[in-house]
Amino acid sequence: MTRFELATTSPPGDYVCQVDDVIARILAAIDKKGWSENTVIIFTSDNGAHWKPQDKKAFPKHQANYIYKGEKSDVWDGGHRVPFLVRWPKVIQAGFVSDYTVCLTDFTATAAVITDQKLKKGLLKIVKACCQFSKAKPQNGIHVNK
């Protein structure tokens, strides 16, 4: 048994405890090195949870996709709404909450802007193709969807 098994009343809850612990350790190590002011930490996911009817039955109080209908690979919000948490003390004030819609297909271009990098032509074509239907606009050097 790992130290996270039976930390809560269900394996999904145990997993959340384990992820929380690992993220806390990573952040503490960055802080200890004195790198936090200039380090961007992003925590996100590419899809909502894979949460089948049998999971809902086994864990009726757990809301893997919060209040949203659907799951990974669905067209419903539960399949696509995911957390996008950013820690970047030099740029983003702690506790700041945004209602912008973020799309991970925009992230390559955003990362290039943040790090003052130019995208190679082939990659730039891919990014433009992925973002052609996006409403992403640069805002303070960072691409966001409104």
C-alpha positions as CSV (number, residue, x, y, z in Angstrom):
1,M,0.0,0.0,0.0
2,T,1.3,3.5,-0.9
3,R,1.0,6.4,1.6
4,F,-1.9,7.8,-0.5
5,E,-4.0,4.6,-0.7
6,L,-6.9,5.1,1.8
7,A,-6.0,8.8,2.3
8,T,-9.6,9.5,1.5
9,T,-12.7,7.3,1.0
10,S,-12.0,6.6,-2.6
11,P,-9.2,6.0,-5.2
12,P,-10.1,9.2,-7.0
13,G,-9.8,11.2,-3.8
14,D,-6.5,9.4,-3.0
15,Y,-5.2,10.4,-6.4
16,V,-6.1,14.0,-5.8
17,C,-4.1,13.9,-2.5
18,Q,-1.1,12.4,-4.3
19,V,-1.2,15.0,-7.1
20,D,-1.5,17.8,-4.5
21,D,1.4,16.5,-2.6
22,V,3.7,16.2,-5.7
23,I,2.8,19.7,-6.9
24,A,3.5,21.1,-3.4
25,R,6.9,19.4,-3.4
26,I,7.8,20.8,-6.8
27,L,6.8,24.3,-5.8
28,A,8.7,24.0,-2.6
29,A,11.9,22.9,-4.5
30,I,11.5,25.8,-6.9
31,D,11.0,28.2,-4.0
32,K,14.0,26.8,-2.1
33,K,16.3,27.4,-5.1
34,G,15.0,31.0,-5.3
35,W,13.6,30.5,-8.8
36,S,9.9,31.1,-8.2
37,E,9.8,34.8,-9.3
38,N,11.0,34.0,-12.8
39,T,9.5,30.5,-13.2
40,V,6.2,29.8,-14.9
41,I,4.3,26.8,-13.5
42,I,1.3,25.6,-15.4
43,F,-1.0,22.9,-14.2
44,T,-3.7,21.7,-16.7
45,S,-5.1,18.8,-18.6
46,D,-6.0,18.1,-22.2
47,N,-9.5,16.7,-21.5
48,G,-12.1,16.2,-18.8
49,A,-12.1,13.1,-16.7
50,H,-12.8,9.6,-18.1
51,W,-15.8,9.0,-15.9
52,K,-18.0,6.1,-16.9
53,P,-21.4,5.3,-15.5
54,Q,-19.9,2.5,-13.4
55,D,-17.6,5.0,-11.8
56,K,-20.5,7.3,-11.0
57,K,-22.3,4.3,-9.4
58,A,-19.2,3.3,-7.4
59,F,-18.4,6.9,-6.2
60,P,-21.8,8.7,-6.2
61,K,-20.5,11.7,-4.3
62,H,-17.5,12.3,-6.5
63,Q,-17.8,14.8,-9.3
64,A,-14.9,14.1,-11.6
65,N,-16.0,16.8,-14.0
66,Y,-17.5,19.1,-11.4
67,I,-21.0,20.1,-12.4
68,Y,-20.5,19.7,-16.1
69,K,-22.2,17.1,-18.2
70,G,-20.0,14.7,-20.2
71,E,-16.6,13.2,-19.9
72,K,-13.3,12.9,-21.9
73,S,-14.0,12.7,-25.6
74,D,-17.5,14.0,-25.3
75,V,-18.7,17.2,-27.0
76,W,-20.2,18.3,-23.6
77,D,-18.4,20.7,-21.3
78,G,-17.4,17.9,-19.0
79,G,-15.1,16.6,-21.7
80,H,-13.3,19.8,-22.3
81,R,-13.5,22.1,-19.3
82,V,-10.3,21.6,-17.3
83,P,-8.3,23.6,-14.8
84,F,-5.6,25.9,-16.2
85,L,-3.6,27.0,-13.1
86,V,-0.6,29.3,-13.5
87,R,1.9,30.4,-11.0
88,W,4.2,33.2,-12.2
89,P,4.8,35.6,-9.3
90,K,6.7,38.1,-11.3
91,V,3.8,38.5,-13.7
92,I,0.6,37.2,-12.2
93,Q,-0.7,38.2,-8.8
94,A,-1.5,35.4,-6.5
95,G,-5.2,34.7,-6.3
96,F,-5.9,36.3,-9.7
97,V,-8.9,34.6,-11.5
98,S,-9.6,35.0,-15.2
99,D,-12.8,34.2,-17.1
100,Y,-10.9,34.0,-20.4
101,T,-11.4,30.8,-22.3
102,V,-8.0,29.1,-22.9
103,C,-7.3,26.6,-25.6
104,L,-4.2,24.4,-25.5
105,T,-3.8,24.7,-29.2
106,D,-2.9,28.4,-28.6
107,F,-0.3,27.5,-26.0
108,T,2.7,26.9,-28.3
109,A,2.4,30.5,-29.6
110,T,1.9,31.8,-26.1
111,A,4.9,30.0,-24.8
112,A,7.0,31.4,-27.7
113,V,5.9,34.9,-26.8
114,I,6.6,34.4,-23.1
115,T,10.1,33.1,-23.8
116,D,10.8,35.5,-26.6
117,Q,11.3,32.7,-29.1
118,K,10.5,32.6,-32.8
119,L,8.6,29.6,-34.1
120,K,10.2,27.7,-37.0
121,K,8.2,28.0,-40.2
122,G,6.9,24.4,-40.2
123,L,5.7,24.7,-36.5
124,L,4.3,28.2,-37.1
125,K,2.2,26.7,-39.9
126,I,0.9,24.0,-37.6
127,V,0.1,26.5,-34.9
128,K,-1.7,28.8,-37.3
129,A,-3.7,25.9,-38.7
130,C,-4.7,24.8,-35.2
131,C,-5.6,28.3,-34.2
132,Q,-7.3,29.5,-37.4
133,F,-10.8,29.1,-35.9
134,S,-9.6,30.5,-32.5
135,K,-10.5,34.1,-31.4
136,A,-7.1,34.3,-29.7
137,K,-5.6,37.8,-29.7
138,P,-2.3,38.8,-28.1
139,Q,-2.9,40.7,-24.9
140,N,0.1,42.1,-23.1
141,G,2.2,39.7,-25.1
142,I,0.2,36.7,-24.1
143,H,-2.4,35.0,-26.4
144,V,-5.8,34.6,-24.8
145,N,-9.3,33.8,-26.1
146,K,-12.0,36.2,-25.2
